[in-house]
Amino acid sequence: MPTVHLIHGYLGAGKTTFAKKLAEEVKGVRFNPDEWMARLYGEDPPADQFAERLERVFALLDDQWVRVVRCGVDVILDYGFWTRASRDAARQRAAAVGAACRLYFLQCLDATARARCRQRNSSLQGSLYIADNTFDVLKARLEPLAADEPHILVNTDEKLPITRAASPGTR
């Protein structure tokens, strides 16, 4: 049975680095909307067009990952999953095609995440530009995981004590 791996976390948490390693480990296909946005619309698309363009990218990727799962292959959704609704929708789609689902929560200190975004901005290579102000403004959009969302916690900051501990109920 294929597994849909959901990668949840804020900007600079290390989601893409983790997702790439996980894709190799499980021999899965990774989907990353930021890479598609950068390729289709540039690394710093206009703010007034960003949401509509991102919606198009998600629609395209969601169709594709479901097809891959139907072929019996694991997928890694490097989406961030900032809202409960987006996590629930992905879990429902995975269940509808007979796939297992595993949620990973990547975290690090804000200072580490901000430094990673600044470093990435200096050489984007398929990533999107994140200004300091954008980092601060978007933080309010990140909905924390609820108690009924089993997950694997992945700390990507050496200053944090835990490095990949499973929460109760994780498959």
C-alpha positions in Angstrom: 0.0 0.0 0.0 1.5 3.4 -1.0 1.9 6.1 1.6 1.2 9.8 1.2 3.8 11.7 3.3 2.6 15.2 4.4 5.3 17.6 5.3 4.1 20.4 7.7 6.1 23.3 8.9 6.9 27.0 8.6 9.2 28.8 6.2 12.9 27.8 6.7 12.0 24.7 8.9 13.9 22.4 6.6 10.9 20.8 4.9 12.4 20.5 1.4 15.7 19.2 2.6 13.8 16.6 4.7 11.4 15.8 1.8 14.3 15.1 -0.6 15.9 12.7 1.8 12.6 11.0 2.5 11.9 10.6 -1.2 15.2 8.8 -1.6 14.6 6.7 1.5 11.1 5.5 0.5 11.7 5.6 -3.3 8.8 8.1 -3.6 7.9 11.0 -5.8 8.2 14.5 -4.2 5.9 17.3 -5.0 6.9 20.9 -4.1 4.6 23.8 -5.1 7.4 26.4 -4.6 9.6 24.8 -7.2 6.7 24.8 -9.7 5.8 28.4 -8.9 9.4 29.5 -9.4 9.7 27.6 -12.7 6.4 28.8 -14.1 6.1 32.4 -12.7 9.6 33.3 -11.5 11.3 33.4 -8.1 9.5 36.5 -6.9 6.0 36.6 -8.5 3.9 39.7 -8.0 2.0 39.7 -4.7 -1.3 40.6 -6.3 -1.1 37.4 -8.5 0.5 35.0 -6.1 -2.6 33.4 -4.6 -4.3 32.7 -7.9 -1.1 31.3 -9.4 -0.4 29.2 -6.4 -4.0 27.8 -6.5 -3.3 26.7 -10.2 -0.1 25.0 -9.1 -1.8 23.1 -6.3 -4.6 22.0 -8.6 -2.0 20.6 -11.0 0.1 18.9 -8.4 -2.9 17.4 -6.6 -4.0 15.7 -9.8 -0.6 14.4 -10.4 0.2 13.0 -6.9 -3.1 11.1 -6.9 -2.2 9.5 -10.2 1.2 8.5 -8.8 -0.4 6.9 -5.7 -2.8 5.0 -7.9 0.3 3.5 -9.5 1.4 2.2 -6.1 4.2 4.7 -5.5 4.7 6.7 -2.3 4.4 10.5 -2.6 6.0 13.2 -0.5 3.9 16.3 -0.4 6.3 19.1 0.5 3.5 21.6 0.8 3.9 23.0 4.3 0.2 22.3 5.1 -0.3 25.5 7.0 -4.0 24.9 7.6 -6.0 22.1 9.2 -8.3 22.2 6.2 -5.4 21.5 3.8 -4.2 18.6 5.9 -7.6 17.1 6.2 -8.2 17.4 2.4 -4.9 15.6 1.7 -5.7 12.9 4.2 -9.2 12.4 2.7 -7.7 12.2 -0.9 -5.2 9.7 0.3 -7.9 7.6 1.9 -10.0 7.8 -1.2 -7.3 6.2 -3.3 -6.5 3.6 -0.7 -3.2 5.1 0.5 -1.8 5.3 4.1 -1.0 8.8 5.3 1.9 10.0 7.5 2.2 13.5 8.8 5.6 15.0 9.7 5.9 18.3 11.7 9.2 20.0 11.0 10.3 22.7 13.5 13.2 24.8 14.4 13.8 28.0 16.2 12.5 31.2 14.4 16.0 32.6 14.3 17.3 29.5 12.5 14.4 29.6 10.1 14.8 33.3 9.3 18.6 32.7 8.8 17.9 29.8 6.4 15.4 32.0 4.4 18.0 34.8 4.1 20.6 32.3 3.0 18.3 30.7 0.5 17.4 34.2 -0.9 21.0 34.7 -1.8 20.9 31.8 -4.3 17.3 30.8 -4.9 17.7 28.0 -7.4 14.1 27.1 -7.7 12.9 28.5 -4.4 10.8 31.6 -3.8 12.1 34.8 -2.4 11.1 35.4 1.2 11.6 39.0 2.5 11.9 39.5 6.3 8.6 41.2 6.4 6.9 38.4 4.5 8.4 35.9 7.0 6.8 37.9 9.9 3.4 38.5 8.2 2.9 34.9 7.1 3.6 33.4 10.5 0.1 34.2 11.6 -1.3 31.9 8.8 0.4 28.8 10.2 -2.3 26.7 12.1 -0.7 24.4 14.7 -1.4 20.7 14.6 -4.4 19.7 16.7 -4.2 17.0 19.4 -6.1 14.6 17.1 -3.5 14.8 14.3 -0.9 12.1 14.9 2.5 13.1 13.5 6.2 12.6 13.6 8.1 15.5 15.1 11.3 16.4 13.3 13.4 19.0 14.9 15.8 20.4 12.3 17.7 22.7 14.7 20.6 21.4 16.7 19.6 23.7 19.5 16.4 21.7 20.0 16.6 18.5 22.0 14.4 16.1 20.1 15.3 14.8 16.6 12.5 12.7 15.1 10.3 11.4 17.9 6.9 10.0 17.0 3.8 11.2 18.7 1.3 8.7 20.1 -0.8 7.1 17.4 1.6 7.6 14.6 1.6 4.9 12.0 
